[in-house]
């Protein structure tokens, strides 16, 4: 009887401790998921195309790591990962949002770059057609052949700048591709205006 | 005696840590593009500082060690400042290099653009000039964006392209200071003037480089006219269609006016002479003549000039007023000598 009540007393004391210790495991599965989500966001180039969302995801993961460290420094029986779990969920959500924002941002950049590239290709074709029309003009002022040759050389130079834009597109450097395409567009537009002025001048 | 623990004097607030965090993040953002490994290094130190801070803040005040927090954040800021400083010094050096190169290249491109106004510049030179201007514009844009490394590379490429019109111009002008050519041209002019003195008649000398047509009478200068040449007029004529003005000794063979010419008035000369034919055959054998191109003909001194530039297919053009003054003073048989310069 005395031994039995001693066992019961021991159980009453130790059982809660065992239960508490059993609850105090770091949420490793969730943590691994959150880290994987951050890596996915990195692969989606969130740092380039969604820098604010990326930073928020990094800060959220840092908060998880910090809380993990806090708990690791406590005596095992006093650890609680309830807050850690909440932070891990928030970090995974932030990473997922960063990934989505990164993909959306990249796609947007790709579309804008493609539109700029298509526009400049059309402009170059139009400029070539304008030059061909100029060549067919009935009125050919003095030095016409020479001027045409120089204009064709100019157009050759503009066409030679296109591969750099295309290379940036195929390398998925969409921001660079767009910038280069817009710069080339300006030069082609100026060239086209020069041809139009020449045609007007000679009443072509 | 109880010594109050240092922890009791820790007064950092969360906004202080936010400031430290933001400072570290700014440094990482600046490092990311060009020094990603340095950005990662600062990120790791930041993570560590966050962990140390979190652990310390979770302890009771009397157990905290604020110096550990100070040390960890201090390390973050020290490394961040060091890496950013290194990057900025590197950028300053690149910027200095770019500024120095850019000044030179701007001048070279401007000079090349000036050369493009000269006759003898063709499609190849125009393309090179266009590429030079594009690369220079790229260099300026990259410099504004702070990417001086790529700006320098673009500027160097602009320099390479600008060298093409410069080289063409140099090749074109070289022959005008060649002593052998100068002697030959001088000899032709002297022989022409001697003939004019001997015969007591007119003679025409065309100085291509000086863009002058000089009418001599009895070996003395009578009138000097401004002349316009072929679009490639400064080059020696090699074949039909090259738009070069020939050099050599010729004579007027036909005088045209009215409906006989579309150029107001014209003096047809007897190009090609035997030397021209000899040169043409040699060039053809050397493969320097385009397929189907003959030696050329119908080189004239004619009117409709006054364009202020070289534009003909190889002829020498004067204004109509000047043709009115020249035309009656020459006859069929008048010597016409065309030289590079004299």
Contacts between the chains, C-beta under 8 A, distances in Angstrom:
chain1	res1	chain2	res2	distance
A	47	B	32	6.9
A	51	B	29	7.7
A	55	B	25	6.5
A	58	B	43	7.5
A	59	B	21	7.8
A	62	B	46	7.0
A	62	B	47	5.6
A	62	B	50	4.9
A	63	B	50	7.4
A	65	B	47	5.6
A	65	B	50	6.7
A	65	B	51	5.8
A	66	B	47	8.0
A	66	B	50	4.3
A	66	B	51	5.0
A	66	B	53	7.0
A	66	B	54	3.6
A	66	B	55	8.0
A	67	B	54	6.2
A	68	B	51	7.7
A	69	B	51	3.6
A	69	B	52	7.5
A	69	B	54	5.8
A	69	B	55	5.2
A	70	B	51	7.9
A	70	B	54	4.7
A	70	B	55	5.1
A	70	B	57	7.9
A	70	B	58	4.4
A	73	B	55	4.7
A	73	B	58	7.4
A	74	B	58	7.6
A	142	B	304	7.2
A	142	B	307	5.1
A	142	B	311	4.2
A	142	B	312	7.6
A	143	B	231	6.3
A	143	B	307	6.5
A	143	B	309	6.2
A	143	B	310	7.7
A	143	B	311	3.4
A	145	B	231	6.7
A	145	B	243	7.3
A	145	B	313	7.9
A	146	B	119	7.7
A	146	B	231	4.0
A	146	B	243	7.4
A	146	B	311	6.6
A	149	B	122	5.5
A	149	B	123	4.8
A	149	B	126	7.2
A	150	B	116	7.6
A	150	B	121	7.0
A	150	B	122	7.5
A	150	B	123	7.1
A	150	B	126	4.4
A	151	B	126	7.6
A	152	B	123	5.4
A	152	B	126	7.4
A	153	B	122	6.9
A	153	B	123	3.9
A	153	B	124	6.7
A	153	B	125	6.7
A	153	B	126	2.5
A	153	B	127	4.3
A	153	B	129	7.5
A	153	B	130	6.9
A	154	B	126	5.3
A	154	B	127	7.3
A	154	B	129	7.8
A	154	B	130	4.9
A	156	B	123	6.7
A	156	B	126	7.4
A	156	B	127	4.0
A	156	B	130	7.3
A	157	B	126	7.1
A	157	B	127	4.4
A	157	B	128	7.3
A	157	B	129	7.2
A	157	B	130	2.5
A	157	B	131	4.9
A	157	B	134	6.8
A	158	B	130	6.3
A	158	B	134	7.8
A	160	B	127	6.9
A	160	B	130	7.9
A	160	B	131	6.1
A	161	B	131	7.3
A	161	B	134	5.2
A	179	B	141	7.5
A	180	B	138	7.9
A	183	B	134	8.0
A	183	B	137	6.5
A	183	B	138	7.2
A	183	B	141	6.8
A	184	B	134	7.6
A	187	B	134	6.7
A	187	B	137	7.7
